[in-house]
Amino acid sequence: MTTITQRRDEQVSTFFVTHADRLQRAVRRHVNRVGEELIEDACQMAWTDRLAVNTFVCLLALYAATSTPASCPRSLAPGVKR
């Protein structure tokens, strides 16, 4: 594991620990008569989706950064609107 990957994993873990209970409380306030397991599952699914979206956005950015030659003027770079 690279240092950057390890640091990112630590940041994600810290973010999750900091906000997991808050998310569960927010969901719990808006739903009635559902079990704790359902709330935990719903929150876990939301965290997973969020990480998937973040990963996808990172991959898109990496693709854009590596597919555009550094010598190409920004105004001519693929996908850049004038």
C-alpha positions as CSV (number, residue, x, y, z in Angstrom):
1,M,0.0,0.0,0.0
2,T,1.4,3.4,-0.9
3,T,1.7,6.2,1.5
4,I,-1.0,8.2,-0.3
5,T,-3.4,5.3,-0.3
6,Q,-2.7,4.6,3.4
7,R,-3.3,8.3,4.2
8,R,-6.5,8.4,2.2
9,D,-7.7,5.2,4.0
10,E,-7.0,6.9,7.4
11,Q,-8.9,10.0,6.3
12,V,-11.9,8.0,5.2
13,S,-11.8,6.0,8.5
14,T,-11.6,9.2,10.6
15,F,-14.5,10.8,8.6
16,F,-16.6,7.6,9.1
17,V,-15.9,7.4,12.8
18,T,-16.7,11.2,13.2
19,H,-20.0,11.1,11.3
20,A,-21.5,7.6,11.4
21,D,-23.5,8.1,14.6
22,R,-24.7,11.4,13.4
23,L,-26.0,9.9,10.1
24,Q,-27.7,7.1,12.0
25,R,-29.4,9.6,14.3
26,A,-30.6,11.7,11.3
27,V,-32.0,8.6,9.6
28,R,-33.6,7.4,12.8
29,R,-35.4,10.8,13.3
30,H,-37.1,10.5,9.9
31,V,-38.2,6.9,9.9
32,N,-40.7,5.2,12.3
33,R,-41.0,1.7,13.4
34,V,-38.0,0.2,11.6
35,G,-35.4,-1.9,13.3
36,E,-32.0,-0.7,14.2
37,E,-30.6,-3.3,11.8
38,L,-32.4,-1.6,8.9
39,I,-31.1,1.8,9.9
40,E,-27.5,0.5,10.1
41,D,-27.9,-1.3,6.7
42,A,-29.3,1.9,5.1
43,C,-26.5,4.0,6.4
44,Q,-23.9,1.4,5.4
45,M,-25.3,1.4,1.9
46,A,-25.1,5.2,1.8
47,W,-21.5,5.2,2.9
48,T,-20.6,2.6,0.3
49,D,-22.4,4.6,-2.4
50,R,-20.5,7.7,-1.3
51,L,-17.2,6.0,-1.5
52,A,-18.0,4.6,-4.9
53,V,-18.9,8.0,-6.2
54,N,-15.7,9.5,-4.8
55,T,-13.7,6.7,-6.3
56,F,-15.4,7.2,-9.7
57,V,-14.8,11.0,-9.6
58,C,-11.1,10.4,-8.7
59,L,-10.8,7.9,-11.6
60,L,-12.3,10.4,-14.0
61,A,-9.9,13.1,-12.8
62,L,-6.9,10.8,-13.2
63,Y,-8.1,9.8,-16.7
64,A,-8.5,13.5,-17.7
65,A,-5.1,14.4,-16.2
66,T,-3.3,11.6,-18.0
67,S,-5.1,11.7,-21.3
68,T,-4.4,15.4,-21.9
69,P,-0.8,16.2,-22.9
70,A,0.9,18.7,-20.7
71,S,1.9,20.7,-23.8
72,C,-1.8,21.0,-25.0
73,P,-3.2,24.5,-24.3
74,R,-6.0,24.3,-21.8
75,S,-8.4,25.9,-24.4
76,L,-7.7,23.0,-26.7
77,A,-7.8,20.2,-24.1
78,P,-10.5,17.6,-24.7
79,G,-13.6,18.2,-22.7
80,V,-12.7,21.8,-21.8
81,K,-15.4,24.3,-22.9
82,R,-14.4,27.7,-24.0
